[in-house]
Amino acid sequence: MIAQNKRLFGIILTVALLLTIPLIANQFTDGEGWSLFDFIVAGVLLLGTGLMCELVLRKVKKLKHRIIICGLLLIGLFLIWAELAVGIFGTPLAGS
């Protein structure tokens, strides 16, 4: 049980560290920074994916199935992130 709680703590810490990267990068560039909404969306995507992978690790017994499901979750995260960032599919989610 302690190992599972450490994994949850690791997921939350990783999300927090990943969300500090745009804050630090904004200090060194003249580009437009992220809005609060951008941080919320990124946090929900990252934390949701991490927690879904944690659920898969706890509930799915076969290693092969764990790898496939977590891989599909990560591919989904990257596709959604890319669509929101640059609009690779051209949906209205990408903004202007």
Backbone bond lengths (Angstrom), bond angles and torsions (degrees), N, CA, C in turn:
res aa  C-N    CA-C-N  psi(-1)  N-CA   C-N-CA  omega(-1)  CA-C   N-CA-C  phi
1 M - - - 1.449 - - 1.526 111.53 -
2 I 1.336 116.54 -35.44 1.456 119.84 -179.28 1.527 110.67 -66.56
3 A 1.329 117.74 -37.95 1.463 121.21 179.61 1.524 110.90 -63.80
4 Q 1.333 117.08 -37.53 1.459 120.07 179.01 1.529 110.35 -66.40
5 N 1.323 117.12 -39.45 1.456 120.08 178.35 1.526 111.36 -67.91
6 K 1.332 117.24 -34.27 1.461 120.43 175.89 1.528 110.26 -64.68
7 R 1.327 115.39 -38.33 1.464 119.44 179.02 1.524 110.48 -65.22
8 L 1.327 117.64 -41.80 1.466 121.06 177.12 1.521 110.71 -62.05
9 F 1.324 116.83 -43.55 1.463 121.02 177.15 1.526 110.11 -61.25
10 G 1.329 116.75 -40.52 1.465 120.97 178.60 1.526 111.95 -63.74
11 I 1.329 117.18 -38.65 1.460 121.05 178.12 1.521 110.32 -63.57
12 I 1.321 116.31 -47.99 1.469 120.56 -178.95 1.521 110.77 -64.42
13 L 1.323 117.81 -42.00 1.466 121.40 178.88 1.524 111.23 -64.75
14 T 1.328 117.01 -40.29 1.467 120.71 178.98 1.521 111.15 -63.87
15 V 1.327 117.16 -43.07 1.467 120.66 177.91 1.526 109.75 -61.64
16 A 1.315 116.97 -44.85 1.469 120.14 179.78 1.530 110.97 -61.66
17 L 1.330 117.48 -42.94 1.465 120.47 179.41 1.524 111.58 -66.41
18 L 1.337 117.15 -39.84 1.464 119.78 178.88 1.527 111.39 -65.54
19 L 1.316 117.15 -33.11 1.466 120.01 -179.72 1.526 112.34 -76.92
20 T 1.332 118.08 -13.99 1.466 119.58 175.85 1.527 111.87 -81.67
21 I 1.337 117.88 -18.16 1.468 120.67 -178.33 1.532 111.91 -59.68
22 P 1.351 119.66 -47.60 1.465 118.10 178.32 1.536 113.01 -63.34
23 L 1.320 117.16 -31.25 1.465 119.51 177.53 1.518 111.17 -66.05
24 I 1.325 116.07 -43.52 1.460 120.69 179.81 1.521 110.68 -70.25
25 A 1.328 117.40 -42.42 1.464 121.12 -179.41 1.516 111.46 -62.97
26 N 1.322 117.59 -33.72 1.460 121.47 -179.79 1.532 111.29 -65.62
27 Q 1.316 117.93 -24.87 1.460 121.73 179.13 1.532 111.71 -68.85
28 F 1.337 116.85 -27.11 1.453 121.45 -173.71 1.527 114.00 -106.68
29 T 1.323 117.63 0.10 1.455 120.54 -178.94 1.525 110.09 -126.47
30 D 1.319 114.77 160.82 1.458 120.40 176.67 1.519 111.38 -96.00
31 G 1.311 117.14 3.30 1.461 121.43 -177.68 1.520 112.18 -69.84
32 E 1.317 113.45 171.43 1.453 120.23 179.41 1.524 109.34 -74.77
33 G 1.324 116.90 131.29 1.452 121.31 -179.08 1.517 112.10 -82.87
34 W 1.303 115.67 174.79 1.453 121.63 178.62 1.522 110.02 -77.49
35 S 1.316 115.71 146.41 1.466 120.68 173.04 1.528 108.61 -87.81
36 L 1.317 116.21 172.28 1.454 120.80 177.53 1.528 110.32 -60.05
37 F 1.327 116.62 -39.23 1.460 121.03 179.15 1.526 111.08 -61.52
38 D 1.331 117.47 -39.28 1.472 121.37 177.95 1.527 110.79 -60.75
39 F 1.338 116.51 -43.07 1.459 120.38 179.11 1.528 111.37 -65.70
40 I 1.318 116.84 -38.89 1.465 120.38 179.33 1.523 110.74 -64.73
41 V 1.335 116.71 -46.37 1.465 120.67 179.76 1.529 110.42 -63.10
42 A 1.317 117.05 -45.16 1.467 120.14 179.47 1.525 110.69 -63.16
43 G 1.318 116.85 -41.86 1.462 120.39 178.90 1.513 112.34 -63.34
44 V 1.329 116.61 -42.62 1.471 120.32 178.71 1.526 110.32 -64.54
45 L 1.328 117.39 -43.50 1.464 120.55 179.02 1.526 111.91 -62.60
46 L 1.326 116.59 -48.22 1.458 120.17 -177.62 1.524 112.06 -68.41
47 L 1.324 116.37 -47.13 1.459 119.67 -178.92 1.524 110.88 -67.07
48 G 1.325 117.13 -40.52 1.458 120.32 178.23 1.509 112.04 -61.53
49 T 1.320 116.80 -43.81 1.466 120.50 179.09 1.523 110.58 -65.60
50 G 1.330 116.73 -43.61 1.460 120.02 178.97 1.517 112.50 -61.89
51 L 1.332 116.35 -42.88 1.460 119.86 -179.69 1.533 111.59 -70.23
52 M 1.334 117.15 -34.90 1.470 118.81 176.14 1.522 111.02 -66.63
53 C 1.334 117.56 -38.90 1.470 120.32 176.25 1.534 110.00 -64.77
54 E 1.326 116.97 -38.72 1.460 120.50 177.08 1.527 110.63 -62.43
55 L 1.315 116.91 -41.80 1.462 120.96 177.59 1.524 111.06 -61.90
56 V 1.327 115.96 -41.82 1.467 120.59 177.73 1.530 110.03 -62.52
57 L 1.331 117.11 -43.70 1.460 120.29 -179.41 1.523 111.84 -63.87
58 R 1.322 117.19 -32.32 1.464 120.56 -179.77 1.525 112.76 -80.14
59 K 1.323 118.07 -34.83 1.462 120.89 -170.39 1.525 114.90 -99.65
60 V 1.330 117.80 -32.63 1.464 121.09 -175.89 1.526 108.42 -89.63
61 K 1.312 116.29 129.16 1.470 121.26 -173.96 1.531 113.85 -87.52
62 K 1.323 117.93 -39.47 1.463 120.24 -175.54 1.528 110.73 -79.94
63 L 1.323 115.17 132.11 1.453 121.53 -178.33 1.531 111.54 -60.79
64 K 1.324 117.07 -41.60 1.467 120.99 -179.08 1.525 110.78 -60.69
65 H 1.334 116.69 -42.58 1.460 120.26 179.05 1.530 111.76 -68.07
66 R 1.325 116.42 -37.43 1.473 120.42 176.75 1.528 110.70 -59.24
67 I 1.323 115.97 -47.21 1.463 121.13 -177.91 1.522 110.70 -63.34
68 I 1.313 116.89 -43.89 1.467 120.42 -178.54 1.525 110.96 -64.92
69 I 1.332 117.05 -46.99 1.466 120.07 -177.35 1.528 110.96 -66.24
70 C 1.332 117.32 -45.30 1.467 119.51 178.91 1.526 110.92 -65.44
71 G 1.319 117.84 -35.99 1.463 120.83 176.08 1.521 111.76 -63.07
72 L 1.332 116.81 -42.54 1.470 120.39 177.28 1.531 111.33 -64.72
73 L 1.325 116.74 -38.03 1.470 120.10 176.74 1.527 110.79 -62.67
74 L 1.327 117.03 -42.50 1.467 120.73 179.63 1.532 111.63 -67.75
75 I 1.326 116.84 -39.71 1.471 119.78 176.39 1.524 109.74 -62.08
76 G 1.334 116.68 -43.13 1.466 120.34 176.49 1.519 112.06 -59.72
77 L 1.332 116.69 -43.32 1.473 120.87 177.89 1.527 110.25 -59.61
78 F 1.323 117.31 -47.79 1.464 120.14 -177.32 1.529 111.80 -65.68
79 L 1.324 117.56 -38.20 1.466 119.92 178.60 1.531 111.87 -66.92
80 I 1.323 116.71 -42.42 1.465 120.07 177.78 1.521 109.79 -65.55
81 W 1.331 117.25 -42.80 1.466 121.44 -179.97 1.534 110.07 -61.85
82 A 1.316 116.98 -44.94 1.468 120.39 -179.98 1.526 111.25 -65.05
83 E 1.323 117.26 -38.45 1.463 120.11 178.37 1.521 110.63 -65.04
84 L 1.307 116.95 -43.00 1.465 119.74 179.51 1.527 111.33 -69.12
85 A 1.318 117.39 -31.97 1.460 120.53 -176.62 1.528 112.59 -78.96
86 V 1.330 116.91 -49.57 1.464 119.43 -173.05 1.512 114.39 -128.99
87 G 1.312 118.36 -6.03 1.456 120.60 177.46 1.509 114.26 72.17
88 I 1.334 118.67 53.39 1.462 120.84 -177.22 1.524 113.02 -67.32
89 F 1.337 117.84 -22.89 1.465 120.93 179.38 1.510 112.55 -102.50
90 G 1.324 118.09 -11.45 1.456 120.97 178.08 1.514 115.05 77.39
91 T 1.327 118.22 23.04 1.451 121.00 178.21 1.531 110.13 -80.44
92 P 1.319 117.97 163.68 1.475 120.02 177.82 1.522 114.02 -66.01
93 L 1.339 118.19 -13.00 1.463 120.56 178.48 1.514 112.47 -64.71
94 A 1.324 117.26 -26.14 1.449 121.18 -174.83 1.523 112.80 -71.81
95 G 1.289 118.18 -13.40 1.461 120.02 -179.32 1.516 111.30 82.29
96 S 1.308 115.08 -151.51 1.480 118.77 -174.51 1.512 111.64 -81.51
